[in-house]
């Protein structure tokens, strides 16, 4: 036998469900996490071009932190930059000007991990952690005024001679970005 609840009780249940749904949406908007994998083929060609000064950096395709999120890309210096030049791979995350910028919170705040993936055993990935540092480099996390911000990451990420044999196989290297947006 069905028991009917008073109308006021049903309205309260509906309101609490709506409130809970709104809170979940707000939380998802404030804290979203995602992964991005970048496959770089012809690494030795990119490195040769960097050594010759033809093209110092290589960019991933742009990606978004969520459907209506921040636009970003990875930037790699295959022969290093600044302190890592000639000895280390340098990696940076760039925030780019995107169509959703007017509705996003600025400066962007995130924490994450960037990894070079082990292609031999798939378990000894080389990783570095990073997070927004608004005290030292606030301009890297502000809403971009140009096409992209400078980029934040590692001048000295992994030694070039450490790439083989695990990470650089058949002239291809994979990078994985795990990022949590905290804005």
N, C-alpha and C positions, 0 to 999 in steps of 0.2 A: 504494500500500500504506500503510495506517494504521500509525502508530507510537504505541504506548501509553506514556504517561508513568507513572512510579511514583506511587502514591497520595500519598505525602508531598509530591511536587512539585505535584500538583493542589491539595492542601490549602493549600500556601503561596501558590499563585496566587489561590485563593479568598480567603484572608486579606488579601492585598495589595489585591485589588479592593474588599473590604469596608472596609479601612482608608482607601483612597483615596476611596470614596464617603462615609464618615463625615467625612473632612477637608473634602470639598467641601460637605457639608451644614453643618458648623460654620462654614466661611467664609461661606457664603450667609447664615447666621443673623447673623453679625457684621457683614457688609458687604452691605447690600441697597440697590439703587437703584430709583427709580421716577419716573414723571411723573404729574402731575395737571393737567388743564386745567379752568378755571372760566370759564364764559360768564356774564357779568353783563348782563342786559337791563334796559331802562328806567333807564339810568344817570342821566339828568337828573332823574327822579323821586326816585331815591335821594339825589342831590346836593341837591335842593330840600328834602327832609325833613331832611337833615343841617344845612343852613343855618338852617332854622327851629327846629332843636333837637328835632325830633320823634323821629328815629332817627339817631344819629350814626354808627353802624357797620352794615355788611352782612356776613353770614357765608356762606361756602360750605357745601355739604353736607359732613358729616364724611366722611373717607376714612381708609384704613389704609395703612401703609407696606408691608405684605405681608399674606398671608392671616392670620397670627397675630401681626401687628405692632402698632405704635403707632397709636393713634387720633389724628387731627389735623383741623384745618380752617384755612382762610384767613380773615382778618378784614381788611376794607377800610373805610377812612374816606373816603367819596367827596368830602368837603370838607376833608380833612386833620385831623390831631390835633396837639396841642401845638405844636411849632415849625413844622409844616407847615400849620396851620389856615388855611384860606382861600386858600392858594396852591398846595398840593401834594396829591396823592393819598398817603395813608398806607396801608401794607400790613404785615401781621403774620402769622406762622405760630403757631398755638396748638396745644399738646399737650393732649389731652383725656383724661379718665378713660375707660379702655376695659376690655373684658372680658379682655384678655390681659396686663394690667399685672402680675399676680403672677409671670409667667414671663419678663418682659422685664428688660433691664439698665437700671439708673437710676444717674445721670441720663442721659437720652438724649443722644447725641452725633451730630451730623450736619453736613454741608456741602452747599451747594446754590446754586441760582440761581432767582430769581423774575423772570419776564419779562411785559411787556405786549406782546401779539402785534400785529405790523404786519399789518393787514387789506388794505392796498393792494397791496404788492409781496411780502409774506410773507418779507422778508429783513432788514428793519431793526428787529428787535425791540429794545425798551428793556429792559435787564436789570440786575439788581443781584445780587451774590454775597453769601452770608452763611454763617456756620458757628457752631457752638456756642461760646459764650464763658463758660466756667464760672468765670472769675475775677470777672467783673462781675455776671452775672445768673444765678447757679446756680439760683435758685428757679424760673426759667422752664423749666428742663430736668429738674427733679425729677419724680418720680411725682406726678401731680395729687392734691391732697387734696380739692378740690372738683370741680365738673364739668369745669373746664379751668384751665390756667395762664394767666397774663396775656397772653403772646404776645411773640414776638421778631421784629423786622424793622426797617422803615423808617418814621420819622415823616415824612421827606421822601423820597418815592420818585420821583415824576415830577411836573413842574409841570402843573397843571390845564390851562393854556393850550397845553400841548404834546400833549394827547391827540388833538386834531383836526389834520389830517384823517386821519392814518395809523392811529391806535389806536382811536378812538371813531367808529364808523360805524353809522348807523341806530340810534343810541342804545344800542349794544351794544359791550362791550369784553371781550376775552379775556385771561386770565392763565394762564401756564404755570409750574408749579413742577417743577423737576428737583431731586431730593433723594437724597443718599446717606447712609444710616444707617451710622454707624461704631461703634455701641455694642457 
